């Protein structure tokens, strides 16, 4: 990277080299970041990492044939060589009639104001301050109760940098981005020496939005303590209540189904369901990269397409998939500006800020109206099939009796079909909670199978 060149200028230079080498279409995606990670365990510094990275990925499309190559050497000679090699690889790859850059009509025209993507405070946050944050987090967890006996550590991570994109159709833009996260995991011992562990975290773009370190530690400790004495329960069908973090897990499963890639591969139960009911009227799911200050916010996607809000489910009715330009062409649709990419990969559709919209019921009432049911605070395993919607995962949490969390439960399995689960949502809390680029409230499914003893 020549001295004084900006990320946009480097991306433009790579595009020009590719065009000279014979590329019909091309784009260059560049990421420049300074990153840090501090981990404290049992009050001592266990890991301390400070790193900077500059890398560029070049996509070339010639005769419908596509190749992607990347480099961390941003000198002019290296970029020229990268361009030649990427064009040569494209010429020997298999042709694909759907390959190509987006239509220029879809490109972002100007940076979107007010997205709050960058926090200057993070750049001046010293290593000593990060260590203090991690130590305060872990110490607060130990201070909750003497039964908190061990820790997997408290970690503070920060990232500060820039994303730039340029292509052969004239698009060139960049935006700054920061991120900060704090996580701790601790273990609790009961009277018999049995151990339960749990964690909590906070992840934001700006330091002022991050939970206080002491609060993160206290939440992790209380969650671990609450699981002491957990028991198994008999198999039965009951209402199942998902706390916000577990509702977010359901959102992730749904996003895998509402993906344009899954659609053209025939790997989603939502195929052919456009504008039909897939959930109860309480279910509204959106993807919004224009949500200020959130983890998935961005002025344009990984192909330069302008960001916009996409409704996936409105009052139970399925409204559409997330597309990048490639999957949109295959589906005879229009890109939703949902392309995500890395420097080494092709663009592919992915959610930005995925939100299960809150309802009007206080979260406490979602539980209070259940006489016999299961409150989920953890799920395990990969037991979800997007093609059919079949859902079956290990779970832990609390048994609900007469509207109260009565006792902790472990080693059970919850199962159903995602479509049927969404249709059976009969209560949605008002406690929308953000976890990075996803948010959800407390959600109750009127009946699921809980398999235990």
C-alpha positions in Angstrom: 0.0 0.0 0.0 1.7 3.1 -1.2 2.3 5.7 1.5 -0.6 8.2 1.7 -3.1 6.1 -0.3 -6.5 5.7 1.2 -8.3 2.3 1.3 -10.6 3.5 -1.6 -7.7 4.5 -3.7 -6.1 1.1 -3.2 -9.3 -0.7 -4.1 -9.7 1.5 -7.2 -6.1 0.7 -8.2 -6.8 -3.1 -7.9 -9.8 -2.7 -10.1 -7.8 -0.8 -12.8 -5.1 -3.5 -12.8 -7.8 -6.2 -13.3 -9.4 -4.3 -16.1 -6.0 -3.9 -17.9 -5.5 -7.7 -17.4 -8.7 -8.4 -19.2 -11.4 -8.5 -16.6 -14.9 -7.8 -18.0 -16.2 -7.0 -14.6 -14.5 -6.9 -11.2 -14.7 -5.5 -7.7 -12.2 -5.0 -4.9 -13.2 -5.3 -1.3 -10.7 -4.0 1.3 -10.6 -4.2 5.1 -8.2 -2.2 7.3 -8.4 -2.9 11.0 -6.6 -2.5 14.3 -7.7 -5.1 16.8 -7.0 -6.0 20.4 -7.9 -8.7 22.8 -7.3 -8.8 26.6 -8.2 -11.8 28.7 -8.0 -11.9 32.5 -8.4 -15.2 34.3 -8.4 -15.4 38.1 -7.3 -11.9 38.4 -4.2 -12.3 36.2 -3.5 -11.3 32.6 -3.7 -14.5 30.5 -3.7 -13.1 27.0 -2.8 -9.7 25.5 -3.0 -9.3 21.7 -2.6 -6.1 19.7 -2.7 -6.5 15.9 -3.3 -4.6 12.7 -4.4 -6.0 9.4 -4.8 -4.7 5.9 -6.1 -7.0 3.2 -7.9 -6.9 -0.1 -10.0 -9.4 -2.0 -10.4 -9.1 -5.8 -13.3 -10.7 -7.6 -13.1 -11.0 -11.4 -15.9 -12.0 -13.7 -15.1 -12.7 -17.4 -17.4 -14.5 -19.8 -19.6 -15.6 -16.8 -16.5 -17.2 -15.2 -15.6 -16.0 -11.7 -12.5 -16.1 -9.5 -11.6 -14.5 -6.2 -8.1 -14.0 -4.9 -6.8 -12.0 -1.9 -3.6 -10.5 -0.6 -2.2 -8.7 2.4 0.6 -7.2 0.3 -0.9 -4.0 -1.0 2.2 -2.8 -2.9 1.6 -1.8 -6.6 3.6 -4.8 -7.8 1.6 -7.2 -5.7 -1.8 -5.8 -6.8 -0.7 -6.0 -10.4 0.3 -9.7 -9.9 -2.9 -10.4 -8.0 -5.0 -8.9 -10.9 -3.2 -11.0 -13.5 -3.5 -14.2 -11.5 -7.2 -13.7 -10.7 -8.1 -13.1 -14.4 -6.2 -16.2 -15.3 -8.1 -18.3 -12.7 -11.4 -16.8 -13.9 -10.7 -17.9 -17.5 -10.3 -21.5 -16.5 -13.3 -21.7 -14.1 -16.7 -23.0 -15.0 -19.1 -20.4 -16.6 -22.2 -19.4 -14.8 -25.0 -17.4 -16.5 -26.0 -15.7 -13.2 -22.5 -14.3 -12.4 -22.1 -10.6 -12.5 -22.0 -7.3 -10.6 -25.2 -5.7 -9.4 -27.1 -3.3 -11.6 -25.7 0.2 -11.2 -29.3 1.3 -10.4 -28.9 -0.5 -7.0 -25.7 1.1 -5.9 -25.6 3.3 -2.9 -25.4 6.9 -4.1 -24.0 8.5 -0.9 -23.0 7.6 2.6 -25.9 7.2 4.9 -25.8 9.8 7.7 -26.6 8.9 11.3 -25.6 5.2 11.3 -23.2 5.7 14.3 -20.7 3.2 13.0 -17.6 4.6 14.6 -16.6 5.5 18.1 -13.4 7.6 18.4 -13.2 6.7 22.1 -12.2 3.1 21.2 -9.1 4.3 19.5 -7.8 6.0 22.6 -8.8 3.2 25.0 -5.5 2.1 26.6 -4.4 -1.5 27.3 -4.5 -0.7 31.0 -8.1 0.4 30.7 -9.0 -2.8 29.0 -7.3 -4.8 31.6 -9.2 -2.9 34.3 -12.5 -3.6 32.6 -11.8 -7.3 32.3 -10.6 -7.5 36.0 -13.7 -5.6 37.2 -16.0 -7.9 35.3 -14.5 -11.1 36.7 -14.2 -9.7 40.2 -17.8 -8.7 40.2 -18.8 -12.3 39.3 -16.8 -13.8 42.2 -18.2 -11.2 44.6 -21.8 -12.4 43.9 -21.5 -15.6 45.9 -18.8 -17.8 47.4 -20.1 -20.7 45.3 -18.6 -19.0 42.3 -15.3 -20.9 42.5 -13.7 -20.7 39.1 -13.5 -18.7 35.9 -12.8 -19.3 32.2 -11.8 -15.7 32.1 -13.1 -12.3 31.2 -12.2 -11.0 27.7 -12.3 -7.5 26.2 -12.0 -7.2 22.4 -11.9 -4.0 20.3 -11.8 -3.4 16.6 -11.3 -0.1 14.8 -11.0 0.3 11.0 -12.5 0.9 7.6 -14.3 -1.0 4.9 -13.8 0.0 1.3 -15.3 -1.2 -2.0 -14.7 -0.3 -5.6 -15.8 -1.9 -8.9 -15.5 -1.6 -12.6 -18.9 0.0 -13.0 -17.8 3.1 -11.2 -18.9 2.5 -7.6 -16.3 3.4 -5.0 -17.1 4.1 -1.3 -16.0 3.3 2.2 -17.1 3.6 5.8 -15.4 3.5 9.2 -16.4 0.9 11.7 -15.7 0.1 15.3 -16.7 -2.7 17.7 -16.2 -3.5 21.3 -17.2 -6.6 23.3 -16.9 -7.9 26.8 -17.5 -11.6 27.8 -17.0 -13.6 31.0 -17.7 -17.3 31.8 -17.7 -18.6 35.4 -18.4 -21.8 37.3 -20.5 -22.4 40.4 -20.2 -25.4 42.8 -23.1 -26.8 44.8 -22.9 -28.6 48.2 -22.0 -31.9 46.5 -19.3 -30.4 44.4 -21.3 -30.5 41.1 -20.4 -27.7 38.8 -22.5 -25.4 36.6 -21.0 -22.9 34.3 -22.6 -20.0 32.4 -21.6 -16.8 30.7 -22.8 -13.4 29.7 -21.6 -10.8 27.2 -22.1 -7.3 25.8 -21.2 -6.4 22.2 -21.6 -2.9 20.7 -20.1 -0.5 18.2 -19.7 2.2 20.8 -18.2 2.1 24.3 -21.0 4.1 25.9 -23.5 1.4 24.9 -21.6 -1.4 26.4 -22.9 -2.9 29.6 -20.9 -1.9 32.7 -18.2 -4.6 33.3 -19.5 -5.3 36.8 -23.1 -5.9 35.4 -21.8 -8.4 32.9 -20.0 -10.3 35.6 -23.0 -10.3 38.0 -25.3 -11.6 35.3 -22.9 -14.4 34.4 -22.6 -15.4 38.1 -26.3 -15.3 38.7 -27.0 -17.5 35.7 -24.5 -20.1 36.8 -25.8 -20.1 40.4 -29.4 -20.4 39.2 -28.5 -23.8 37.5 -27.3 -25.4 40.7 -29.4 -28.4 41.7 -30.8 -28.8 38.1 -32.9 -31.9 37.6 -34.3 -33.9 34.8 -38.1 -33.9 34.1 -40.5 -36.3 32.5 -41.3 -36.1 28.8 -44.4 -34.0 28.1 -45.9 -31.4 25.8 -46.1 -28.0 27.4 -45.8 -24.3 26.6 -42.1 -23.3 26.1 -40.9 -19.8 26.8 -37.7 -18.6 25.2 -35.7 -15.9 27.0 -34.5 -13.2 24.6 -31.1 -14.8 24.0 -32.7 -18.0 23.1 -35.3 -16.2 20.9 -32.3 -14.9 19.0 -31.1 -18.5 18.4 -34.5 -19.1 16.8 -34.0 -16.0 14.7 -30.7 -17.5 13.4 -32.5 -20.7 12.4 -35.1 -18.7 10.6 -32.5 -16.6 8.8 -30.9 -19.8 7.4 -34.3 -20.6 5.8 -35.0 -17.1 4.5 -31.8 -17.0 2.6 -31.7 -16.7 -1.2 -28.9 -19.3 -1.4 -31.1 -21.9 0.4 -34.0 -21.0 -1.9 -32.2 -21.7 -5.2 -30.7 -24.9 -3.8 -34.1 -26.1 -2.7 -32.9 -26.3 0.9 -35.6 -24.3 2.8 -39.1 -25.1 4.0 -40.1 -21.5 3.0 -39.8 -22.2 -0.7 -43.2 -21.5 -2.3 -44.5 -19.8 0.8 -44.2 -16.2 -0.2 -47.2 -14.1 1.0 -48.6 -17.0 3.0 -48.9 -17.4 6.7 -45.8 -19.0 8.3 -46.4 -17.7 11.9 -49.0 -16.3 14.3 -50.0 -12.7 13.9 -47.6 -11.9 16.8 -44.6 -12.7 14.6 -42.9 -9.9 12.8 -39.3 -10.3 11.7 -37.2 -7.6 9.9 -33.7 -7.1 8.7 -32.5 -3.6 9.0 -28.9 -2.5 8.2 -29.9 1.2 8.8 -30.5 0.7 12.5 -28.2 3.3 14.1 -25.2 2.0 16.0 -25.9 -1.7 15.8 -23.5 -4.5 14.9 -24.8 -5.2 11.4 -25.4 -1.6 10.4 -23.8 -0.4 7.1 -24.5 2.2 4.4 -24.0 -0.5 1.6 -23.6 -4.2 1.4 -20.7 -6.3 0.2 -21.4 -5.5 -3.4 -22.1 -1.7 -3.0 -25.8 -2.1 -3.1 -27.6 0.6 -1.0 -28.7 -0.7 2.4 -32.5 -0.8 3.1 -34.9 -2.4 5.6 -36.3 -5.8 4.5 -39.5 -7.3 6.0 -39.2 -11.0 6.3 -42.4 -11.8 8.2 -45.2 -9.3 8.8 -47.9 -10.3 11.3 -47.2 -13.9 10.5 -47.1 -13.6 6.7 -43.8 -14.4 5.0 -42.8 -11.5 2.8 -39.5 -12.5 1.2 -35.9 -13.8 1.2 -32.6 -12.1 1.7 -30.8 -11.8 -1.6 -27.4 -10.7 -3.0 -27.3 -10.0 -6.7 -26.3 -13.6 -7.7 -29.1 -15.4 -5.7 -31.6 -12.7 -6.8 -30.9 -13.5 -10.5 -31.3 -17.1 -9.9 -34.7 -16.5 -8.2 -35.8 -13.8 -10.8 -35.9 -11.3 -8.0 -34.1 -8.1 -7.0 -31.2 -8.0 -4.6 -32.2 -6.9 -1.1 -28.8 -5.4 -0.4 -27.9 -8.4 1.8 -24.5 -9.4 0.4 -21.9 -10.2 3.0 -18.3 -11.1 2.2 -14.8 -11.5 3.3 -11.7 -10.7 1.4 -11.3 -14.4 0.5 -14.9 -15.2 -0.4 -17.6 -14.5 -2.9 -20.5 -12.4 -1.7 -23.4 -14.3 -0.3 -26.7 -13.3 1.3 -26.7 -12.9 5.1 -28.7 -10.8 7.7 -27.5 -7.5 9.0 -29.5 -6.4 12.0 -32.1 -9.2 12.4 -35.0 -8.3 14.7 -37.9 -10.3 16.1 -40.1 -7.3 16.8 -41.4 -7.0 20.4 -45.0 -7.3 21.5 -47.0 -5.5 24.1 -46.9 -8.1 26.9 -44.6 -7.5 29.9 -42.0 -10.3 29.9 -43.1 -11.3 33.4 -46.6 -11.9 32.3 -45.4 -14.2 29.5 -44.3 -16.5 32.3 -47.0 -15.7 34.8 -49.8 -17.0 32.6 -48.1 -20.5 32.3 -49.3 -23.1 34.8 -46.9 -25.9 33.7 -44.1 -25.3 31.2 -40.5 -24.8 30.4 -38.4 -21.6 30.4 -35.4 -22.0 28.1 -32.1 -20.4 28.9 -29.7 -22.6 26.9 -29.8 -24.7 23.8 -27.1 -27.1 22.6 -26.3 -28.9 19.4 -27.0 -28.4 15.7 -30.3 -30.1 15.5 -32.0 -27.9 12.9 -32.8 -28.8 9.3 -33.7 -25.7 7.1 -35.1 -27.9 4.3 -37.9 -29.3 6.5 -37.8 -26.9 9.5 -37.3 -29.9 11.8 -36.0 -28.6 15.2 -34.5 -30.7 17.9 -32.0 -29.5 20.4 -30.7 -30.2 23.8 -31.8 -27.5 26.3 -31.6 -26.3 29.9 -33.5 -23.7 31.9 -36.3 -23.7 34.5 -39.6 -25.5 35.0 -42.5 -23.2 35.3 -45.2 -24.0 37.9 -48.2 -21.8 38.6 -46.6 -18.9 36.7 -43.3 -19.0 38.5 -39.8 -20.3 37.8 -39.9 -23.2 40.2 -36.6 -25.1 39.8 -33.7 -25.5 37.3 -33.9 -28.2 34.6 -31.1 -29.8 32.7 -30.5 -32.6 30.1 -33.8 -32.2 28.2 -34.5 -32.0 24.5 -37.0 -29.6 22.9 -38.4 -30.5 19.5 -40.9 -29.4 16.9 -41.0 -27.8 13.4 -40.0 -24.2 13.0 -43.0 -23.4 10.9 -45.3 -24.9 13.5 -43.4 -23.2 16.3 -43.9 -19.8 14.8 -47.5 -20.5 14.1 -47.9 -21.5 17.8 -46.4 -18.3 19.2 -49.1 -17.0 21.6 -47.2 -14.4 23.6 -44.4 -11.9 22.7 -42.7 -9.8 25.4 -41.9 -6.1 25.3 -38.3 -6.7 26.4 -36.5 -6.4 23.1 -32.8 -7.2 23.9 -29.9 -6.8 21.5 -27.0 -9.3 21.1 -24.6 -7.8 18.6 -26.5 -7.6 15.3 -29.6 -9.6 16.4 -32.4 -8.7 18.8 -35.5 -10.4 20.2 -37.8 -10.3 23.2 -39.2 -13.1 25.3 -41.3 -15.4 23.1 -43.7 -18.2 24.1 -44.7 -21.1 22.0 -48.0 -22.6 23.2 -46.9 -26.2 22.9 -43.7 -28.2 22.2 -42.4 -31.6 23.1 -39.9 -31.5 26.0 -38.2 -34.9 26.2 -36.7 -35.8 29.5 -36.8 -38.9 31.6 
